[in-house]
Amino acid sequence: IISAFTLILGLAMAENSISTGYQYVNNTSGEASYYGAEGCLEEAVIRIENDSSFTSETISFDWGTCQIVVTGTNPKTVDVTITQGVYSETYQATVDITVNGHATNASLSSWEEI
């Protein structure tokens, strides 16, 4: 009886440890993809300011890829998809464009995970 109880206790502790490990990996991947997506959004905004006809780009990193797709005229919709192995998340931004002479400025109206 004691050895059965010890075995059950050990299995329960192992299961808890594995679950905690998966939560850590998921949280870490989620944070990395969010910050990666923010960086790709900044790249998209810079490219839109330099060329208002910019529509798409795929950027590769050591940890994965970032796909940027821009649609619309004003405001522009920017979809950013981050892929790390089998983990993928998509974010969407709305960017307002203001042209003042030869200068094009973009301002972020919204940013959310979709």
Backbone as CSV, one residue per row, in Angstrom:
resi,resn,N_x,N_y,N_z,CA_x,CA_y,CA_z,C_x,C_y,C_z
1,ILE,0.833,-1.189,0.000,0.000,0.000,0.000,0.876,1.251,0.000
2,ILE,1.913,1.254,0.810,2.791,2.417,0.876,3.496,2.625,-0.460
3,SER,3.976,1.541,-1.080,4.670,1.702,-2.363,3.690,2.145,-3.458
4,ALA,2.446,1.715,-3.432,1.442,2.157,-4.400,1.157,3.639,-4.208
5,PHE,1.035,4.072,-2.945,0.808,5.480,-2.650,1.993,6.322,-3.125
6,THR,3.205,5.836,-2.883,4.415,6.541,-3.301,4.477,6.646,-4.818
7,LEU,4.112,5.574,-5.526,4.107,5.573,-6.977,3.097,6.588,-7.508
8,ILE,1.896,6.601,-6.947,0.867,7.550,-7.377,1.309,8.980,-7.107
9,LEU,1.902,9.222,-5.952,2.394,10.551,-5.610,3.486,10.985,-6.577
10,GLY,4.396,10.075,-6.897,5.478,10.382,-7.838,4.950,10.707,-9.230
11,LEU,3.964,9.934,-9.696,3.376,10.194,-11.005,2.655,11.536,-11.042
12,ALA,1.957,11.860,-9.966,1.255,13.139,-9.895,2.244,14.299,-9.928
13,MET,3.359,14.163,-9.232,4.377,15.218,-9.220,5.012,15.365,-10.603
14,ALA,5.259,14.249,-11.280,5.838,14.294,-12.620,4.879,14.976,-13.596
15,GLU,3.597,14.652,-13.512,2.584,15.271,-14.381,2.525,16.774,-14.149
16,ASN,2.577,17.191,-12.907,2.552,18.617,-12.581,3.782,19.311,-13.151
17,SER,4.930,18.675,-13.054,6.161,19.250,-13.575,6.107,19.393,-15.092
18,ILE,5.566,18.394,-15.791,5.444,18.457,-17.250,4.477,19.562,-17.647
19,SER,3.349,19.676,-16.953,2.374,20.726,-17.255,2.979,22.107,-17.056
20,THR,3.741,22.279,-15.995,4.400,23.553,-15.737,5.400,23.856,-16.848
21,GLY,6.115,22.847,-17.302,7.065,23.024,-18.398,6.380,23.465,-19.680
22,TYR,5.237,22.850,-20.022,4.492,23.246,-21.221,3.978,24.677,-21.094
23,GLN,3.510,25.063,-19.918,3.031,26.432,-19.717,4.166,27.421,-19.934
24,TYR,5.356,27.114,-19.439,6.509,27.996,-19.601,6.853,28.148,-21.078
25,VAL,6.896,27.028,-21.810,7.219,27.072,-23.235,6.175,27.880,-23.991
26,ASN,4.889,27.660,-23.703,3.828,28.405,-24.383,3.911,29.895,-24.076
27,ASN,4.132,30.260,-22.821,4.243,31.666,-22.459,5.449,32.314,-23.122
28,THR,6.582,31.609,-23.135,7.791,32.138,-23.742,7.602,32.314,-25.245
29,SER,7.001,31.325,-25.909,6.748,31.425,-27.346,5.792,32.560,-27.649
30,GLY,4.767,32.727,-26.813,3.801,33.804,-27.006,4.447,35.175,-26.887
31,GLU,5.297,35.358,-25.888,5.994,36.631,-25.714,6.929,36.901,-26.879
32,ALA,7.693,35.889,-27.288,8.632,36.060,-28.390,7.896,36.414,-29.675
33,SER,6.768,35.768,-29.932,6.034,36.062,-31.159,5.437,37.464,-31.104
34,TYR,4.956,37.891,-29.940,4.390,39.236,-29.814,5.454,40.295,-30.095
35,TYR,6.622,40.160,-29.474,7.680,41.148,-29.684,8.235,41.074,-31.099
36,GLY,8.291,39.878,-31.671,8.696,39.738,-33.069,7.704,40.419,-33.989
37,ALA,6.410,40.260,-33.700,5.365,40.890,-34.507,5.444,42.413,-34.405
38,GLU,5.728,42.922,-33.212,5.885,44.380,-33.065,7.029,44.895,-33.923
39,GLY,8.145,44.152,-33.932,9.282,44.540,-34.755,8.933,44.527,-36.240
40,CYS,8.187,43.520,-36.670,7.771,43.439,-38.071,6.781,44.549,-38.412
41,LEU,5.911,44.908,-37.478,4.997,46.029,-37.700,5.784,47.320,-37.886
42,GLU,6.799,47.532,-37.058,7.632,48.729,-37.203,8.299,48.751,-38.571
43,GLU,8.781,47.600,-39.023,9.386,47.504,-40.359,8.361,47.854,-41.432
44,ALA,7.138,47.345,-41.289,6.082,47.638,-42.259,5.773,49.129,-42.301
45,VAL,5.687,49.764,-41.140,5.381,51.197,-41.076,6.484,52.001,-41.758
46,ILE,7.728,51.651,-41.511,8.851,52.354,-42.157,8.761,52.200,-43.672
47,ARG,8.460,50.979,-44.126,8.364,50.750,-45.573,7.177,51.487,-46.180
48,ILE,6.054,51.560,-45.464,4.888,52.304,-45.955,5.221,53.789,-46.060
49,GLU,5.926,54.324,-45.064,6.310,55.742,-45.100,7.253,56.035,-46.263
50,ASN,8.118,55.079,-46.599,9.057,55.270,-47.714,8.442,54.970,-49.073
51,ASP,7.432,54.085,-49.107,6.799,53.684,-50.359,5.349,53.303,-50.059
52,SER,4.414,54.206,-50.350,3.014,53.965,-50.000,2.398,52.795,-50.767
53,SER,3.087,52.268,-51.795,2.570,51.114,-52.536,3.098,49.785,-51.982
54,PHE,3.830,49.823,-50.878,4.362,48.593,-50.260,3.201,47.668,-49.883
55,THR,3.300,46.371,-50.279,2.194,45.447,-50.021,2.571,44.200,-49.226
56,SER,3.799,43.704,-49.355,4.107,42.472,-48.611,5.605,42.219,-48.539
57,GLU,5.950,41.410,-47.548,7.340,41.003,-47.332,7.345,39.813,-46.381
58,THR,8.257,38.897,-46.600,8.505,37.814,-45.648,9.933,37.961,-45.168
59,ILE,10.098,38.033,-43.854,11.410,38.223,-43.245,11.750,36.974,-42.454
60,SER,12.950,36.435,-42.677,13.395,35.239,-41.957,14.364,35.628,-40.856
61,PHE,14.203,34.957,-39.721,15.072,35.144,-38.562,15.634,33.790,-38.156
62,ASP,16.556,33.774,-37.202,17.075,32.509,-36.674,15.958,31.682,-36.052
63,TRP,14.982,32.336,-35.433,13.936,31.657,-34.681,12.667,31.397,-35.477
64,GLY,12.533,31.948,-36.686,11.317,31.733,-37.461,11.158,32.759,-38.564
65,THR,9.910,32.994,-38.968,9.638,33.949,-40.035,8.536,34.918,-39.642
66,CYS,8.506,36.005,-40.362,7.502,37.036,-40.188,6.978,37.372,-41.572
67,GLN,5.678,37.235,-41.763,5.064,37.597,-43.031,4.223,38.847,-42.824
68,ILE,4.478,39.861,-43.642,3.763,41.134,-43.576,2.909,41.257,-44.829
69,VAL,1.618,41.561,-44.650,0.717,41.800,-45.775,-0.030,43.103,-45.502
70,VAL,0.065,44.046,-46.451,-0.563,45.362,-46.312,-1.674,45.484,-47.349
71,THR,-2.861,45.876,-46.897,-3.998,46.080,-47.794,-4.646,47.428,-47.494
72,GLY,-5.459,47.909,-48.437,-6.178,49.164,-48.242,-5.359,50.358,-48.684
73,THR,-6.016,51.523,-48.654,-5.334,52.753,-49.052,-5.108,53.657,-47.846
74,ASN,-6.175,54.148,-47.248,-6.029,54.961,-46.041,-7.339,54.911,-45.256
75,PRO,-7.363,54.210,-44.170,-6.206,53.610,-43.493,-5.771,52.309,-44.166
76,LYS,-4.538,51.923,-43.889,-4.003,50.653,-44.366,-4.156,49.609,-43.262
77,THR,-4.433,48.376,-43.674,-4.489,47.256,-42.745,-3.203,46.464,-42.903
78,VAL,-2.518,46.230,-41.789,-1.256,45.496,-41.810,-1.451,44.200,-41.028
79,ASP,-1.353,43.071,-41.726,-1.405,41.755,-41.081,0.017,41.238,-40.930
80,VAL,0.355,40.829,-39.725,1.682,40.297,-39.427,1.503,38.891,-38.863
81,THR,2.089,37.904,-39.540,2.025,36.523,-39.070,3.426,36.073,-38.687
82,ILE,3.567,35.662,-37.439,4.832,35.165,-36.908,4.750,33.649,-36.848
83,THR,5.773,32.979,-37.360,5.821,31.522,-37.311,7.145,31.089,-36.690
84,GLN,7.024,30.264,-35.644,8.182,29.664,-34.970,7.942,28.164,-34.956
85,GLY,8.559,27.440,-35.872,8.311,26.005,-35.962,6.850,25.760,-36.297
86,VAL,6.129,25.067,-35.421,4.700,24.807,-35.638,3.822,25.861,-34.973
87,TYR,4.414,26.773,-34.234,3.687,27.811,-33.512,3.508,29.023,-34.416
88,SER,2.271,29.508,-34.567,2.005,30.633,-35.448,0.951,31.544,-34.821
89,GLU,1.175,32.846,-34.944,0.205,33.833,-34.466,0.104,34.954,-35.479
90,THR,-1.104,35.500,-35.610,-1.332,36.608,-36.538,-1.853,37.811,-35.764
91,TYR,-1.309,38.962,-36.090,-1.698,40.232,-35.496,-2.143,41.159,-36.619
92,GLN,-3.015,42.100,-36.274,-3.492,43.040,-37.285,-3.430,44.460,-36.736
93,ALA,-2.958,45.356,-37.594,-2.864,46.769,-37.230,-3.611,47.601,-38.255
94,THR,-4.112,48.728,-37.806,-4.672,49.729,-38.697,-3.763,50.947,-38.621
95,VAL,-3.292,51.387,-39.778,-2.325,52.477,-39.851,-2.907,53.597,-40.701
96,ASP,-2.979,54.788,-40.121,-3.442,55.977,-40.842,-2.246,56.660,-41.504
97,ILE,-2.437,57.068,-42.748,-1.369,57.701,-43.519,-1.678,59.190,-43.659
98,THR,-0.676,60.013,-43.388,-0.794,61.457,-43.576,0.343,61.909,-44.485
99,VAL,-0.009,62.603,-45.558,1.008,63.128,-46.484,1.053,64.632,-46.305
100,ASN,2.264,65.126,-46.046,2.479,66.563,-45.874,3.641,66.948,-46.784
101,GLY,3.318,67.470,-47.943,4.361,67.779,-48.923,4.973,66.485,-49.440
102,HIS,6.274,66.331,-49.260,6.967,65.107,-49.687,7.087,64.090,-48.558
103,ALA,6.649,64.448,-47.380,6.769,63.555,-46.214,5.493,62.741,-46.024
104,THR,5.682,61.446,-45.826,4.571,60.547,-45.521,4.745,60.061,-44.099
105,ASN,3.720,60.239,-43.286,3.770,59.793,-41.902,2.665,58.773,-41.662
106,ALA,2.997,57.761,-40.893,2.026,56.720,-40.548,1.819,56.736,-39.043
107,SER,0.561,56.624,-38.628,0.267,56.545,-37.199,-0.615,55.327,-36.940
108,LEU,-0.316,54.639,-35.874,-0.997,53.409,-35.512,-2.333,53.711,-34.850
109,SER,-3.421,53.167,-35.421,-4.757,53.351,-34.849,-5.172,52.180,-33.969
110,SER,-4.789,50.958,-34.380,-5.135,49.779,-33.593,-4.101,48.692,-33.831
111,TRP,-4.019,47.751,-32.875,-3.052,46.648,-32.927,-3.612,45.545,-32.055
112,GLU,-3.894,44.362,-32.651,-4.471,43.283,-31.877,-4.136,41.929,-32.490
113,GLU,-4.191,40.922,-31.664,-4.027,39.553,-32.144,-5.356,39.109,-32.751
114,ILE,-5.297,38.455,-33.904,-6.536,37.972,-34.529,-6.496,36.464,-34.662
